[in-house]
Amino acid sequence: MMAAVGASSAAGRGTIREGSGEPLVLLHGITSSAHIWRDVIPLLAPSFDTIATTALAHRGGAPVARQPVLMRDVIDDAERQLDELGLDRPHLAGNSMGGWAAIELARRGRARSVCALSPAGMWEPGSAEMHRVYAVLEEAARDARRSRRVMPLLARSARVRRQASRLVSIDGARIPAADMLTRIDEMLACEITPERSEANEALESLDPVPCPVTVAWAEADRLFPPPRYLPQARRLLPGADLLVLGGVGHVPMGDDPGLVARLIGAVAEGKASPPPAGSAWRVLEQVPA
């Protein structure tokens, strides 16, 4: 049975833990929470002690002590959660902001392996691309605020769910209405917003990688388009395995939780590259410049 770790326990703060085996920590993207891994956790639990944490400044996570919240604050908090859970070097898997955090935790020597799903931060500091992403997030938050009152009714429509999640899902109609409302409420509760941050933060090169690192890019990622980001991923992480996930968008857990669980498990077991027969991912040997 899936159990939420209470707020008074170690790490607490919206943490979900299930299963047994080697520890595997799941890190979510910006504006989300541990809840985003809900359909993936039961698939990993038979093989791993699977722990989904909630980040600083997110709904269910640690409260903010100061603004602006920087990415290094999020990473510091993630490392504190590992300490509170008694985990030295667990397997890490993260999506978007969580993928960035997982790579930075590996830089600090806190990862046994890393599976980063369309990780954020792969832009030049202060670049037009960084500001484009910030602007997209700001627009999404404005839309969420404007529509929240009527969304319980609108979310019943598959067309509305598809439109509302077009940047992060290949087909948002697959997302249940209740989950759509949860995602909106999490976005509105998030205290990390681009307009509050003046930092020009970006992922820095990590070469050599300190543990096995796999970067898996969603082939249908509309937020971080693969042609724009894959060359940067290869430049920043030349020692990582670089994969492409077919049939999923930027937040692949909503499109195909089974695929995500299989990939994360394979990465932790060192079996993702070369891909097993029938896998929905492929290895990129050559990345176009």
N, C-alpha and C positions, 0 to 999 in steps of 0.2 A: 504494500500500500504506500502511496506517495504521502509524505508527511512534511508539513511546513515547520521549520525550526522557529520556535517562539521568540518573541522580541527580547526576552530576558536571557536567552541562551547564547552560546558562543556564535559570533557572526550575526545570528538572528536576522532582523531587518529584512523580512521577505525572502529568506533562504528556503529552498526546497531541496530535500535530500531523500534519495531512495536507492536501494540496491546494495551490493557488496562486491568486493574485489579491489583492484587498484583504484585510488581516488582520481576522479575526473571532474574538473570544475568547468562550468559553462558560464560564459560572460556575455551579457546581452548588449544590444546597441543603444544609441542615444534615444531618450524619451520612452524607453521600454522598461521591462523588469524581468525577474526570474520567470514570470508567467509565460513569456514568449516561448520557453522551452517545454511547456507542459506536455505536448504530444511527443516530444523527442525523449524525455527522461525515461518513461517506462520501457522504451526500446533499448536503452543503454543499461538500465538497472540490472538485468540478469548477468552482465559481465563486468560492471564497474560500480564502485561506490560513487554515484552520480550526484553532484551538488551544483545547483543553479543558484547563484548569488544575485543580489540586487545592488546596483552601484550607488555610490554617493550621489545625493541630490536627485534621486529618482524615487518614484512612489514605492514606499516600503524600504527604501535605503536609508543610510545615515543622513541626518539633517546637515544643511549647509552652515558652516561657521562664518564664512565670508564670501563676498562676491568680488570679482568674477570667479567662478569655479574653473580651474584650469585642468587640462588633461592630466598633468602630473598629480593633481589632487585626487583624481579618480583612480589613478594607478596606485598611489600611496594607500588609499582606502582599500583597494582590492588586495594589496599585500597584507594590510592589517587583518583583513578577513581570513586570509590563508593562515596567518599566525593564530588567530582565535580558534580556527578549526583544527589547529595542530598539524597543518599540512606544510611540508617543506618544499617538495618538488612534485606536485601532482601533474597529471596530464591536463592541459588547458585547451579549451575550444571556445572561440568567440566570434561573434558576428559584428561587422561594422566597427563601432567604437569598441566593442568587446574584443574584436580581433586585434585592434591596435593595442589595447591593454594587455592582451595575452603575449604579444610580441615584446612589449616593454617589460613585462614580468620575466620573460625568458632572458632578456638582457641583464636583469638583476639576479639571474641564477635561480629563479623560482619555478622553473618548468621542466618536467621530464620530457614532454613533447608539446607541440603547439599545432592546432588546426585553426587557421584564421580564415573565416568565411567573408569574402569581400571586405577586407579590413579598411577602416578609415585612416586618414592621416597621410595618404600617399599623394600629396600635392606639395608644391613648393610653398614655403611660408609667405603669406601675403599675396599669393598669386590670384589671378582672375578665377582659376578653378576653385580655390578655397572659398572665395567670396561667392561664387555661384552656388556651392553646396550650402553655405550659410543662408543665402537668400531663399533657397528651396525650403530649408527647415523653417525659416521664419514664416514663409507663406503657408506651409502646412499647419503651423501653430495657429495662425490667424483664421484659417478655414475651420479648424477644430473649435475654436472659441465661438465663431459665428454660428456654427451648425449644431452645437452640443444639445441645445434645448429640444430641437426637433429630431435629432438623430435616432432616438428609440423607435420612432415611426419609420424614418427613412431607411434605417439599417435593415429593415425587413426586405428591402429590394436588392436583389442580386446585382442589378445595374448600378445602384448607388455604392454598394460595397466594392464593386470592381473599379469604379471611378475614384473612390476615396483612397484606395490602396494601390493605384496604378504605378506609383514610383517604386514600390517595394515588393509587389507580388505580381506574378505572371497572370494570375486570375483571382482577383480579390473576392469573386463570388463564392469561392470555396471557404472563405472565412465565415464562421457562424456569426450571426448578428450580435450575440452577447460578447463574443471575443472582439468584434469591431468596436463596441462601446468601451470595453476594457482598454483597448489600445488608445482610444481618444482620451479617456480619463487619465491614462498614464502620461500621455503627451502634455496635457494641461497641467499635471502635477509636477512635471520635470522642472527643476530649477537651474538647469544648464541651458541657456539660450544664447544664440549667436550675438544678439544685440547687447547682452550683458558682458560679453567677453571681448577684450581688446587684444587678446593674445594671438600671435601668428604662429600657432603650434603646428608641427608636422612630424611625421615619423622620420627618424634619422636612419642612415644606413646601419645595417647590422651584418658585419662580415668579419670573421666567420660566424655562423649561427652557433649558439652555445648548446643546442639540443636539436633533435630533428624538428624541423619547421615545415609545415605544408600550408601554402596559400592556395585556397580554392575560390575561384571567381565564378559568380553566377553568370551564366551565359546571357541571360535576359535581364541583367542588372541595368535599370534605367537611371538610377541615382549615380552610380559609379560605372559608366560604360566601359566594358572590357577593353575595347581598342585604345581608350585613353589611359587606362590604369595598368594594364598588364605590363607594358614596357617599364613603367615606374616601379612596379613590384619586382621585376627582374633586376633592375638597377639597384634598388635599396636592399634587396635580400637575395644576392646572387647564389647563396648556398641553400636556399629553400627549394623544395619541390613545388612546382607551379602547376595547378590543375584548373580545368574548366568544368563546372557543373552544368549539365544539360537540363533544360526544362524547368528552371527555377529563376526567381527574381532576387532582388537585393536581400530580402529576409527569407531565406529558403525554407526555414522551419515551417512557415505557413503554407508553402506550396507543396512540399514533399518531405514531411518529417521522417519518413522511412529512409529516404536517400541520405538526409543529413545524418541520421543515426548511424547508418552503415559506413559513411565516410569517416565520421569522427572515431568510430570504433576501429576502423582499419588504420587510421593514422596512429592511434594510440598503440596498436599492436604491430606497427611497422609494416603494414600490408597494403597501403594505399597506392604505392607506386613500385612496380607497374600495377595498373588496376586489375582487380580480379575479373574473370570472365563475366560478361554481362553487366559490368558496372556502368552507371550513367555519368561517369566522369572520365576525362582523358588528360593525359600528361602533355604539357606544352614543352617541347624540346627547344623550339625556336620561337622567339617572340618578335613580331614585327616592330621595328623602331618607330 
